[in-house]
Amino acid sequence: MLSALLNRGEKIPYACRSGICHSCMLCIKNNNDSCDNSPEILNQNIKTNNALILACQTKVDCPLILKLPSRDTIKATIINIHPLSKLDNIITFMAEIPLIKKEIKSIAVSYQSMKGIFSVVNLYDNKIQCHIKRKAGDALTEWLIEQAVIGNRVFLIH
């Protein structure tokens, strides 16, 4: 799909062409019903609206409406919690897509209706380590220090 889009003159970000960097990630905006019966689809996620696909790894034989995904608000999963003390954790988040900015000093984390801004300790592709300090009366930092577990899903906003 990536080669076909580039040949048409579409401006699609890409780097590795092997599915590792996720630079060519696209969002299916509207699935055409003809895709449901297409035997040429290699990626079954393509049948779902708002699914994220990698253009370099996807082959289709049906019309699709695509868009670049928003990289301002990104779904992420907690993949590591390293306690520093009773009031401090280093939490590693795995973002669903890589962050475009390579130098981020802070990032907002949102969980349910709670939101807070935390300093970034380390950033590598889609892994973001944040230093979380518990603040008195702050529901998000209380949750991140005392209740969050590996596998919890949050949103990162930058």
C-alpha positions as CSV (number, residue, x, y, z in Angstrom):
1,M,0.0,0.0,0.0
2,L,2.8,2.4,0.8
3,S,4.4,2.2,-2.6
4,A,1.0,2.7,-4.3
5,L,0.3,5.8,-2.2
6,L,3.7,7.3,-2.8
7,N,3.4,6.6,-6.6
8,R,0.1,8.6,-6.5
9,G,2.0,11.5,-5.0
10,E,0.5,11.2,-1.5
11,K,2.6,12.6,1.3
12,I,2.9,9.6,3.7
13,P,5.6,9.6,6.3
14,Y,7.9,6.5,6.1
15,A,11.3,5.3,7.1
16,C,12.2,1.6,7.3
17,R,9.6,0.0,4.9
18,S,9.7,-3.1,7.1
19,G,7.1,-2.3,9.8
20,I,9.6,-1.6,12.6
21,C,9.5,2.2,12.9
22,H,5.7,2.7,12.5
23,S,6.2,5.9,10.6
24,C,3.8,5.0,7.9
25,M,0.9,4.3,10.3
26,L,-2.5,5.2,8.8
27,C,-6.0,5.2,10.2
28,I,-8.9,3.7,8.3
29,K,-11.5,6.5,8.3
30,N,-14.2,4.6,6.5
31,N,-14.2,1.0,5.4
32,N,-15.9,0.1,2.1
33,D,-18.2,-3.0,2.4
34,S,-16.4,-4.6,-0.5
35,C,-13.4,-5.1,1.8
36,D,-15.3,-7.6,3.8
37,N,-15.1,-10.2,1.0
38,S,-11.7,-9.4,-0.3
39,P,-9.3,-12.4,-0.2
40,E,-6.3,-10.1,-0.8
41,I,-6.4,-8.5,2.6
42,L,-3.3,-9.5,4.7
43,N,-4.2,-7.4,7.7
44,Q,-7.6,-8.4,9.3
45,N,-7.6,-5.1,11.3
46,I,-8.3,-3.3,8.0
47,K,-12.0,-4.4,8.3
48,T,-12.5,-2.2,11.3
49,N,-13.1,1.6,11.1
50,N,-10.6,3.7,13.0
51,A,-8.1,0.7,12.9
52,L,-4.5,1.6,12.7
53,I,-2.5,-0.1,9.9
54,L,1.1,0.1,8.6
55,A,1.0,1.1,5.0
56,C,4.3,-0.7,4.3
57,Q,2.9,-4.0,5.6
58,T,-0.7,-3.8,4.2
59,K,-2.0,-5.1,0.9
60,V,-5.6,-4.4,-0.1
61,D,-7.7,-5.1,-3.1
62,C,-10.6,-2.8,-2.3
63,P,-11.2,1.0,-1.8
64,L,-10.5,2.6,1.5
65,I,-10.6,6.1,3.0
66,L,-7.4,6.7,5.0
67,K,-6.1,9.5,7.2
68,L,-3.0,10.1,9.1
69,P,-3.6,9.4,12.8
70,S,-3.6,12.2,15.3
71,R,-0.3,12.1,17.2
72,D,-1.4,14.6,19.8
73,T,-3.4,12.1,21.9
74,I,-2.0,8.6,21.9
75,K,-3.2,5.4,23.6
76,A,-0.5,3.8,25.8
77,T,-0.1,0.9,28.1
78,I,1.9,0.8,31.4
79,I,4.6,-1.8,30.7
80,N,6.9,-1.3,33.8
81,I,6.6,0.3,37.2
82,H,9.8,0.9,39.1
83,P,9.2,2.1,42.7
84,L,11.8,4.6,43.9
85,S,10.1,5.3,47.3
86,K,6.6,5.2,48.8
87,L,6.0,8.5,47.0
88,D,7.9,8.1,43.7
89,N,7.8,5.7,40.7
90,I,9.4,5.6,37.3
91,I,6.6,4.3,35.0
92,T,7.3,3.1,31.5
93,F,4.5,3.6,29.0
94,M,4.3,1.9,25.6
95,A,2.6,4.2,23.2
96,E,0.5,2.7,20.4
97,I,2.4,4.7,17.9
98,P,5.8,6.4,18.1
99,L,6.0,10.0,19.2
100,I,7.2,12.3,16.5
101,K,9.1,14.6,18.7
102,K,12.3,13.0,19.9
103,E,13.0,15.5,22.7
104,I,10.2,15.8,25.1
105,K,10.8,17.1,28.6
106,S,7.2,16.6,29.9
107,I,4.1,14.8,28.8
108,A,0.5,14.8,30.0
109,V,-1.0,11.5,31.2
110,S,-4.8,11.0,31.2
111,Y,-6.7,8.2,32.9
112,Q,-10.5,8.3,33.1
113,S,-11.2,11.9,34.1
114,M,-7.8,12.5,35.7
115,K,-5.0,14.3,34.0
116,G,-1.5,15.4,35.0
117,I,1.8,16.5,33.6
118,F,5.0,14.6,34.4
119,S,8.6,14.8,33.5
120,V,10.0,12.5,30.9
121,V,13.1,10.5,32.1
122,N,13.7,8.6,28.9
123,L,12.1,8.4,25.4
124,Y,12.8,5.7,22.9
125,D,10.5,5.2,19.9
126,N,7.2,4.4,21.5
127,K,8.5,3.8,25.1
128,I,8.2,6.7,27.4
129,Q,9.6,6.7,31.0
130,C,8.1,9.2,33.4
131,H,9.0,10.2,36.9
132,I,5.8,10.2,38.9
133,K,5.8,12.0,42.3
134,R,2.8,11.6,44.5
135,K,1.1,15.0,45.2
136,A,-1.2,15.4,48.2
137,G,-4.9,15.5,47.1
138,D,-4.0,14.6,43.4
139,A,-6.1,11.6,42.3
140,L,-4.0,10.8,39.3
141,T,-0.7,10.6,41.1
142,E,-2.3,8.6,43.9
143,W,-3.6,6.1,41.4
144,L,-0.3,5.9,39.5
145,I,1.7,5.3,42.8
146,E,-0.8,3.1,44.7
147,Q,-3.1,1.3,42.2
148,A,-1.8,1.3,38.7
149,V,-0.5,-2.0,37.4
150,I,1.2,-3.3,34.3
151,G,-1.3,-3.5,31.5
152,N,-3.4,-0.4,32.5
153,R,-4.3,1.7,29.5
154,V,-3.9,5.5,29.6
155,F,-3.7,8.4,27.1
156,L,-0.5,10.4,26.5
157,I,-1.0,14.0,25.4
158,H,1.8,16.1,24.0
